[in-house]
Amino acid sequence: MNDPFFTQQKCGCGNDLNIRIMSWFTDRTICMECSDKEKDIRAKLPEHGRQHEGCGYIPEV
């Protein structure tokens, strides 16, 4: 399997991807720390960020 989700070793922030998840906003594989940051952003957006799902960027709040 050559899917980057499974083969990528580091998150864009530099953390190891021991546990990984897809970004809510982009197509990137991210670490749990970045996922928690995204959850905080989503919580501040209307409708819990549903309008921004897969938008390709991290919205500013």
trRosetta pair geometry for C-beta under 8 A, 3 or more apart (Angstrom, degrees):
i j d omega theta_ij theta_ji phi_ij phi_ji
1 6 5.7 21 114 61 122 153
1 7 7.8 -169 109 -44 81 103
2 7 6.6 -10 -156 -23 44 147
3 6 5.0 67 76 16 95 101
3 7 6.8 153 81 -1 46 97
4 7 5.8 -75 -128 54 35 94
4 8 5.0 46 175 -42 79 105
4 29 6.5 -157 126 -7 91 130
5 8 6.8 -29 -123 14 13 110
5 20 6.8 161 -174 125 73 138
5 22 7.0 -31 -119 -75 121 93
5 29 5.0 160 -123 -83 60 129
8 17 5.9 53 107 14 88 161
8 20 7.4 123 74 -122 106 153
8 29 5.1 150 54 64 147 141
9 16 6.8 -44 165 -141 73 72
9 17 6.1 -177 179 31 22 104
10 14 6.2 -23 -175 -148 120 29
10 15 6.9 149 -157 77 73 34
10 16 6.3 -54 -104 -104 66 39
10 17 6.3 -160 -101 -16 12 95
11 14 6.8 -32 72 36 80 23
11 15 4.6 6 33 57 121 86
11 16 7.7 13 0 72 88 7
11 17 5.7 135 -47 -72 78 90
11 20 7.8 -179 -77 -116 94 89
11 29 7.2 -122 -108 111 69 73
11 30 5.3 62 -138 -149 114 51
11 31 3.9 -79 -46 -18 149 99
11 33 7.7 180 60 53 169 98
11 34 5.8 -178 -178 -6 143 137
12 28 6.3 -14 -25 -175 126 148
12 30 7.0 -40 20 -107 96 83
12 34 7.4 81 51 -94 92 161
13 30 7.8 58 0 -149 107 89
13 31 6.7 -92 46 27 117 120
13 33 7.0 -104 73 88 157 118
13 34 5.6 -177 -12 -66 134 117
15 31 4.2 -30 89 -28 131 168
15 33 5.9 131 -35 30 167 128
15 34 7.5 -163 32 -21 131 101
16 31 7.4 91 80 -101 38 130
17 20 4.4 27 -173 -75 108 111
17 29 6.5 29 -128 136 148 115
17 31 5.8 -129 -103 -84 63 83
18 31 7.9 47 33 -132 69 100
19 31 7.1 84 75 -153 72 66
19 32 5.2 18 90 -36 117 118
20 29 5.1 3 -174 -179 124 107
20 30 7.1 140 -155 70 73 31
20 31 6.8 -55 -106 -98 61 44
21 29 7.4 148 75 -156 26 64
21 30 6.1 -36 70 67 76 80
21 31 7.9 61 27 -179 84 9
21 32 6.8 84 4 -88 118 61
21 35 5.0 42 61 -85 136 141
22 27 7.3 -34 -160 -154 107 40
22 28 7.4 142 -155 84 60 39
22 29 6.3 -49 -98 -102 55 56
22 30 7.3 77 -165 19 15 86
23 26 4.4 11 87 52 145 78
23 27 7.1 -32 50 11 107 6
23 28 4.7 39 -7 61 129 84
23 29 7.6 -125 -18 -82 83 10
23 30 5.0 83 -69 -12 85 126
23 34 7.4 -49 -97 130 94 118
23 35 7.7 -144 -107 -96 52 71
23 38 6.4 178 -150 -87 76 157
24 35 8.0 108 -20 -139 97 73
24 38 5.1 154 22 161 113 134
24 42 6.3 -14 101 -69 166 131
24 49 6.7 51 139 123 137 140
24 52 7.8 56 129 105 101 93
24 53 6.0 -75 173 -121 82 72
24 54 7.9 -92 160 -43 47 51
25 38 6.6 -150 -5 -138 105 119
25 49 7.8 -74 -76 177 94 129
25 52 5.9 -21 -114 145 94 101
25 53 7.2 -113 -97 -131 45 29
25 54 7.0 -160 -161 -58 27 13
25 55 5.6 -36 -159 44 82 88
25 56 7.2 -85 155 28 79 13
25 57 6.4 -69 158 86 122 27
25 58 5.3 129 79 -92 162 54
25 59 7.0 -155 -119 -7 141 79
26 54 7.7 114 -100 -137 14 39
26 55 7.9 -51 -73 68 57 58
26 56 5.8 69 -111 -141 76 30
26 57 6.9 71 -73 -67 103 18
26 58 7.3 -47 -26 -51 112 75
27 54 7.6 47 -63 -138 75 79
27 56 7.7 -3 -9 -108 88 67
30 34 4.0 -105 179 86 121 131
30 35 5.7 151 102 -54 115 77
30 38 7.4 101 88 -20 163 134
31 34 5.2 95 56 13 73 99
31 35 7.0 -127 104 -6 39 92
32 35 5.1 -50 -143 36 38 119
32 36 6.4 45 154 -24 66 98
33 36 5.8 -50 -154 30 30 112
33 37 6.8 31 147 -17 61 102
34 37 5.4 -49 -152 34 39 115
34 38 6.5 42 149 -20 67 101
35 38 5.5 -51 -150 35 34 113
35 39 6.5 40 149 -23 64 101
36 39 5.5 -48 -149 30 35 115
36 40 6.7 38 150 -20 63 99
37 40 5.7 -50 -155 31 35 113
37 41 6.7 34 148 -17 65 103
38 41 5.5 -53 -150 37 37 112
38 42 6.2 40 151 -21 68 105
38 58 7.2 -107 -106 -127 87 105
39 42 5.5 -50 -144 36 32 114
39 43 6.4 38 154 -26 63 103
40 43 5.8 -51 -151 29 30 114
40 44 7.0 22 153 -13 60 107
41 44 6.0 -67 -159 37 33 107
41 45 6.6 30 150 -24 68 109
41 49 6.9 71 117 -84 81 141
41 58 6.6 -70 -145 -172 175 93
41 59 6.4 147 172 66 122 86
41 61 5.5 169 -145 -2 74 131
42 45 5.7 -59 -149 30 36 112
42 48 5.4 28 161 179 97 67
42 49 3.7 -81 -135 0 78 142
42 52 7.8 -151 -109 65 77 121
43 48 6.8 -5 -101 -127 38 75
43 49 8.0 -22 -23 -19 25 111
44 61 4.2 93 105 179 136 154
45 48 6.7 63 76 -178 89 12
45 49 4.0 82 66 -76 139 72
45 51 7.6 -140 158 46 124 94
45 52 6.2 -64 -173 8 165 134
45 59 6.3 72 -89 81 131 148
45 61 6.3 -105 -64 -92 76 125
46 49 7.9 124 66 -63 43 34
46 51 7.1 15 82 12 97 125
47 50 4.5 -67 130 25 113 109
47 51 6.2 87 64 -15 129 92
49 52 4.8 -62 -169 47 81 111
49 53 6.7 110 132 -54 87 73
49 59 7.4 -169 -128 29 102 136
50 53 5.9 -21 -157 -17 40 114
51 55 8.0 38 129 -65 60 125
52 55 4.6 -55 -163 -15 64 135
52 59 5.2 -66 -130 -28 155 132
55 59 7.2 45 64 -50 151 98
